[in-house]
Amino acid sequence: MASVCQYVQLYFENGSKFEASLLHRLFLADGQDVFTSDIKVGQMLAGGQVVKSIFTKRHHSLYAPVTESGVILVDGVVASCYAETPHSF
Protein backbone atom coordinates (compact mmCIF):
# COMPACT_ATOMS: atom_id res chain seq x y z
CA MET A 1 0.00 0.00 0.00
CA ALA A 2 1.39 3.41 -0.97
CA SER A 3 2.04 5.98 1.71
CA VAL A 4 -0.13 9.08 1.88
CA CYS A 5 1.56 12.47 1.46
CA GLN A 6 0.00 15.72 2.59
CA TYR A 7 0.14 18.62 0.13
CA VAL A 8 -0.65 22.32 0.35
CA GLN A 9 -2.86 23.79 -2.37
CA LEU A 10 -2.30 27.49 -2.95
CA TYR A 11 -4.91 29.46 -4.90
CA PHE A 12 -3.88 32.82 -6.28
CA GLU A 13 -5.69 36.08 -7.00
CA ASN A 14 -5.11 35.55 -10.74
CA GLY A 15 -7.16 32.32 -10.63
CA SER A 16 -4.26 29.87 -10.89
CA LYS A 17 -3.29 27.25 -8.31
CA PHE A 18 -0.20 25.37 -7.16
CA GLU A 19 0.34 22.20 -5.11
CA ALA A 20 3.44 21.05 -3.23
CA SER A 21 4.28 18.97 -0.20
CA LEU A 22 4.32 20.67 3.19
CA LEU A 23 8.13 20.74 3.29
CA HIS A 24 8.89 21.88 -0.23
CA ARG A 25 10.34 25.38 -0.40
CA LEU A 26 8.96 28.33 -2.36
CA PHE A 27 10.44 31.75 -3.00
CA LEU A 28 8.71 34.90 -1.81
CA ALA A 29 8.82 38.21 -3.69
CA ASP A 30 11.43 39.50 -1.20
CA GLY A 31 13.78 36.62 -2.13
CA GLN A 32 13.50 34.48 0.97
CA ASP A 33 12.63 30.80 0.67
CA VAL A 34 10.05 29.29 3.01
CA PHE A 35 8.31 25.97 3.54
CA THR A 36 5.10 25.67 1.56
CA SER A 37 3.34 25.01 4.89
CA ASP A 38 4.48 28.46 6.15
CA ILE A 39 2.91 30.42 3.28
CA LYS A 40 0.15 32.82 4.41
CA VAL A 41 -2.81 34.36 2.62
CA GLY A 42 -1.78 37.72 1.14
CA GLN A 43 1.88 36.83 0.62
CA MET A 44 3.40 37.44 -2.80
CA LEU A 45 5.56 34.78 -4.40
CA ALA A 46 8.63 35.44 -6.52
CA GLY A 47 6.60 35.09 -9.72
CA GLY A 48 4.19 37.83 -8.62
CA GLN A 49 1.34 35.54 -7.55
CA VAL A 50 -0.59 36.71 -4.48
CA VAL A 51 -2.00 33.93 -2.30
CA LYS A 52 -5.79 34.15 -2.04
CA SER A 53 -6.57 30.90 -0.18
CA ILE A 54 -4.82 27.81 1.17
CA PHE A 55 -6.06 24.23 1.53
CA THR A 56 -4.49 20.86 2.29
CA LYS A 57 -4.92 17.71 0.25
CA ARG A 58 -3.67 14.14 0.49
CA HIS A 59 -2.06 12.24 -2.37
CA HIS A 60 -0.83 8.66 -2.62
CA SER A 61 2.33 9.73 -4.41
CA LEU A 62 5.12 12.25 -4.16
CA TYR A 63 7.04 14.04 -6.91
CA ALA A 64 10.59 15.14 -6.22
CA PRO A 65 12.16 16.53 -9.40
CA VAL A 66 15.75 17.72 -9.27
CA THR A 67 17.36 20.26 -11.59
CA GLU A 68 20.99 21.29 -11.94
CA SER A 69 20.22 24.78 -10.57
CA GLY A 70 17.99 23.47 -7.76
CA VAL A 71 15.15 25.70 -9.00
CA ILE A 72 12.07 24.61 -10.92
CA LEU A 73 9.12 26.44 -12.46
CA VAL A 74 5.81 24.64 -11.78
CA ASP A 75 2.51 26.11 -12.94
CA GLY A 76 4.18 29.53 -13.08
CA VAL A 77 5.52 29.29 -9.51
CA VAL A 78 9.27 29.48 -8.86
CA ALA A 79 10.08 26.67 -6.42
CA SER A 80 13.14 25.03 -4.96
CA CYS A 81 13.87 21.38 -5.71
CA TYR A 82 14.80 21.05 -2.06
CA ALA A 83 12.54 20.06 0.78
CA GLU A 84 13.28 20.24 4.50
CA THR A 85 16.46 22.31 4.06
CA PRO A 86 16.89 25.98 3.08
CA HIS A 87 17.70 26.74 -0.53
CA SER A 88 20.95 28.57 -1.17
CA PHE A 89 22.38 29.80 -4.45
C-alpha atoms as a printed R data frame, in Angstrom:
   type eleno elety resid chain resno      x      y       z
1  ATOM     1    CA   MET     A     1  0.000  0.000   0.000
2  ATOM     2    CA   ALA     A     2  1.391  3.407  -0.969
3  ATOM     3    CA   SER     A     3  2.036  5.976   1.712
4  ATOM     4    CA   VAL     A     4 -0.132  9.078   1.883
5  ATOM     5    CA   CYS     A     5  1.556 12.469   1.461
6  ATOM     6    CA   GLN     A     6 -0.001 15.721   2.586
7  ATOM     7    CA   TYR     A     7  0.136 18.618   0.133
8  ATOM     8    CA   VAL     A     8 -0.655 22.315   0.350
9  ATOM     9    CA   GLN     A     9 -2.862 23.794  -2.369
10 ATOM    10    CA   LEU     A    10 -2.300 27.494  -2.955
11 ATOM    11    CA   TYR     A    11 -4.913 29.456  -4.897
12 ATOM    12    CA   PHE     A    12 -3.879 32.825  -6.282
13 ATOM    13    CA   GLU     A    13 -5.695 36.083  -6.997
14 ATOM    14    CA   ASN     A    14 -5.115 35.553 -10.743
15 ATOM    15    CA   GLY     A    15 -7.165 32.319 -10.627
16 ATOM    16    CA   SER     A    16 -4.257 29.870 -10.888
17 ATOM    17    CA   LYS     A    17 -3.290 27.248  -8.311
18 ATOM    18    CA   PHE     A    18 -0.202 25.369  -7.163
19 ATOM    19    CA   GLU     A    19  0.342 22.200  -5.110
20 ATOM    20    CA   ALA     A    20  3.436 21.051  -3.233
21 ATOM    21    CA   SER     A    21  4.283 18.967  -0.196
22 ATOM    22    CA   LEU     A    22  4.323 20.668   3.194
23 ATOM    23    CA   LEU     A    23  8.129 20.737   3.294
24 ATOM    24    CA   HIS     A    24  8.893 21.882  -0.233
25 ATOM    25    CA   ARG     A    25 10.337 25.380  -0.401
26 ATOM    26    CA   LEU     A    26  8.960 28.327  -2.360
27 ATOM    27    CA   PHE     A    27 10.435 31.749  -3.002
28 ATOM    28    CA   LEU     A    28  8.709 34.902  -1.807
29 ATOM    29    CA   ALA     A    29  8.821 38.209  -3.687
30 ATOM    30    CA   ASP     A    30 11.430 39.500  -1.205
31 ATOM    31    CA   GLY     A    31 13.784 36.616  -2.131
32 ATOM    32    CA   GLN     A    32 13.500 34.477   0.975
33 ATOM    33    CA   ASP     A    33 12.630 30.798   0.668
34 ATOM    34    CA   VAL     A    34 10.050 29.291   3.008
35 ATOM    35    CA   PHE     A    35  8.306 25.973   3.536
36 ATOM    36    CA   THR     A    36  5.096 25.668   1.562
37 ATOM    37    CA   SER     A    37  3.341 25.009   4.888
38 ATOM    38    CA   ASP     A    38  4.477 28.456   6.153
39 ATOM    39    CA   ILE     A    39  2.910 30.424   3.276
40 ATOM    40    CA   LYS     A    40  0.152 32.822   4.414
41 ATOM    41    CA   VAL     A    41 -2.805 34.356   2.621
42 ATOM    42    CA   GLY     A    42 -1.781 37.722   1.138
43 ATOM    43    CA   GLN     A    43  1.878 36.831   0.622
44 ATOM    44    CA   MET     A    44  3.396 37.438  -2.802
45 ATOM    45    CA   LEU     A    45  5.557 34.780  -4.395
46 ATOM    46    CA   ALA     A    46  8.632 35.444  -6.520
47 ATOM    47    CA   GLY     A    47  6.597 35.086  -9.722
48 ATOM    48    CA   GLY     A    48  4.194 37.833  -8.618
49 ATOM    49    CA   GLN     A    49  1.339 35.538  -7.548
50 ATOM    50    CA   VAL     A    50 -0.587 36.713  -4.484
51 ATOM    51    CA   VAL     A    51 -1.999 33.929  -2.302
52 ATOM    52    CA   LYS     A    52 -5.794 34.149  -2.041
53 ATOM    53    CA   SER     A    53 -6.570 30.901  -0.175
54 ATOM    54    CA   ILE     A    54 -4.819 27.809   1.166
55 ATOM    55    CA   PHE     A    55 -6.062 24.233   1.530
56 ATOM    56    CA   THR     A    56 -4.493 20.864   2.288
57 ATOM    57    CA   LYS     A    57 -4.924 17.705   0.251
58 ATOM    58    CA   ARG     A    58 -3.665 14.140   0.491
59 ATOM    59    CA   HIS     A    59 -2.059 12.240  -2.372
60 ATOM    60    CA   HIS     A    60 -0.830  8.662  -2.625
61 ATOM    61    CA   SER     A    61  2.329  9.731  -4.407
62 ATOM    62    CA   LEU     A    62  5.123 12.245  -4.157
63 ATOM    63    CA   TYR     A    63  7.037 14.038  -6.911
64 ATOM    64    CA   ALA     A    64 10.589 15.136  -6.218
65 ATOM    65    CA   PRO     A    65 12.158 16.535  -9.400
66 ATOM    66    CA   VAL     A    66 15.755 17.720  -9.273
67 ATOM    67    CA   THR     A    67 17.357 20.262 -11.593
68 ATOM    68    CA   GLU     A    68 20.989 21.293 -11.936
69 ATOM    69    CA   SER     A    69 20.220 24.781 -10.570
70 ATOM    70    CA   GLY     A    70 17.994 23.469  -7.761
71 ATOM    71    CA   VAL     A    71 15.150 25.698  -9.003
72 ATOM    72    CA   ILE     A    72 12.071 24.614 -10.919
73 ATOM    73    CA   LEU     A    73  9.117 26.444 -12.459
74 ATOM    74    CA   VAL     A    74  5.815 24.641 -11.781
75 ATOM    75    CA   ASP     A    75  2.512 26.115 -12.940
76 ATOM    76    CA   GLY     A    76  4.182 29.532 -13.083
77 ATOM    77    CA   VAL     A    77  5.523 29.294  -9.509
78 ATOM    78    CA   VAL     A    78  9.274 29.482  -8.862
79 ATOM    79    CA   ALA     A    79 10.082 26.674  -6.423
80 ATOM    80    CA   SER     A    80 13.142 25.029  -4.964
81 ATOM    81    CA   CYS     A    81 13.865 21.380  -5.709
82 ATOM    82    CA   TYR     A    82 14.799 21.051  -2.056
83 ATOM    83    CA   ALA     A    83 12.542 20.058   0.782
84 ATOM    84    CA   GLU     A    84 13.280 20.238   4.500
85 ATOM    85    CA   THR     A    85 16.457 22.309   4.056
86 ATOM    86    CA   PRO     A    86 16.887 25.981   3.078
87 ATOM    87    CA   HIS     A    87 17.696 26.738  -0.526
88 ATOM    88    CA   SER     A    88 20.952 28.571  -1.174
89 ATOM    89    CA   PHE     A    89 22.379 29.804  -4.451
